Amino acid sequence: MPTAKKRTKTVTMMNGVPVDRLEETIEAVSADPELGKSEFRARNRWIKGGHNRSTITDFYCAGEERVHEKPFELDNGEHEVLLGNDDGPNPVEQVLHGLAGCVTTTFVYYAAAQGIEIDEVESELTGHLDLQGMLGTAPVKPGYTDVQIKLRVKSDAPVAKLQELATLAQNRSPVLSTVSSPVDLDVELERM
Amino acid sequence: MPTAKKRTKTVTMMNGVPVDRLEETIEAVSADPELGKSEFRARNRWIKGGHNRSTITDFYCAGEERVHEKPFELDNGEHEVLLGNDDGPNPVEQVLHGLAGCVTTTFVYYAAAQGIEIDEVESELTGHLDLQGMLGTAPVKPGYTDVQIKLRVKSDAPVAKLQELATLAQNRSPVLSTVSSPVDLDVELERM
């Protein structure tokens, strides 16, 4: 039937999120929890000193192997005070970037799911750590002890609704969850 | 004294790391632990849907405010299966990138401090999470439950020494520490 071929599917967008597909995803994962199981991947190659580069190509999600449109290449560097040449943000700064993005996306997706229009979102993150841990000069934690996220949102929605969305973002953001609760880490060494 | 002005300081490099300055840093932080206190920062702005952008400009480290040579701009995106346009690696992939880089840099810096020459380092990371947590369809953790890091190293050093360095990297990497142990997270909402 030629008419069926020509028929286009209407996509309802809210905050740049295809809400019909978001609802379909929620329904599909509810019906088959196996679809939730995901594996993300990165490969990294050392360049020199505090400079190295990751390539992000593929992942497993919603029951299938997935490939990015193009591989992403990302550099880690270290500022001169941390003995590098400032070839990129450093690894602890990358974590703040991922955290900012995840809280923002979770906030915006939940707003879309609830039909709340968002005009702008900005965030400022500060994380504290003690170099003594990395240097091994004192038995303190090498990583962040605490991170503050200031989220500024422009929207006509009531502030109580925005606060509810911020709480959802805090409770459901995958990166916030990764950073705020323990993850099993396994390092395996192989000689080339 | 003209001769003094012309005198250049010899920099001993190992694995691209200025080892004299690494030793000076360790001594300085040992003598004055306050120098270890660091604050890292990111600002982020939502663009559309799952696309947002961070700017990394400055930080506080070793007793002073520091500014990167140029601000770094980093994008977060989401693949089409996660309802985005693949405008960048997604936030949980960014975390793997930071983790890979931090373990690599910690490994290489400790090797340099011990006079161990490293020829190559490559790593492969895989992290597992369940989308049910982010979607709220089941009471499971939204973030990574576990991350595996395969570290491949080319060096003439004995494998036992490389394993010792890998263990140091695992115990002292700031990002590995951030991900593997709980961090206090505070989200504050403000309406624009």
Interface residues (C-beta under 8 A of the other chain):
Chain A: N15 G16 V17 P18 R21 L22 T25 I26 V29 S30 P33 L35 G36 K37 S38 E39 F40 R41 A42 R43 N44 R45 W46 K48 G49 G50 H51 N52 S54 I56 F59 C61 A62 E64 R66 H68 E69 F72 L74 N76 E78 H79 V81 L82 L83 D86 G88 P89 N90 P91 V92 E93 Q94 V95 L96 H97 G98 L99 A100 G101 C102 V103 T104 T105 T106 V108 Y109 I118 E120 V121 E122 S123 E124 L125 T126 G127 H128 L129 D130 L131 Q132 G133 M134 L135 G136 T137 A138 V140 K141 P142 G143 Y144 T145 D146 V147 Q148 I149 K150 L151 R152 V153 K154 S155 V159 L162 Q163 A166 L168 A169 Q170 N171 R172 S173 P174 V175 L176 S177 T178 V179 S180 S181 P182 V183 D184 L185 D186 V187 E188 L189 E190 R191 M192
Chain B: N15 G16 V17 P18 R21 L22 T25 I26 V29 S30 P33 L35 G36 K37 S38 E39 F40 R41 A42 R43 N44 R45 W46 K48 G49 G50 H51 N52 S54 I56 F59 C61 A62 E64 R66 H68 E69 F72 L74 N76 E78 H79 V81 L82 L83 D86 G88 P89 N90 P91 V92 E93 Q94 V95 L96 H97 G98 L99 A100 G101 C102 V103 T104 T105 T106 V108 Y109 I118 E120 V121 E122 S123 E124 L125 T126 G127 H128 L129 D130 L131 Q132 G133 M134 L135 G136 T137 A138 V140 K141 P142 G143 Y144 T145 D146 V147 Q148 I149 K150 L151 R152 V153 K154 S155 V159 L162 Q163 A166 L168 A169 Q170 N171 R172 S173 P174 V175 L176 S177 T178 V179 S180 S181 P182 V183 D184 L185 D186 V187 E188 L189 E190 R191 M192
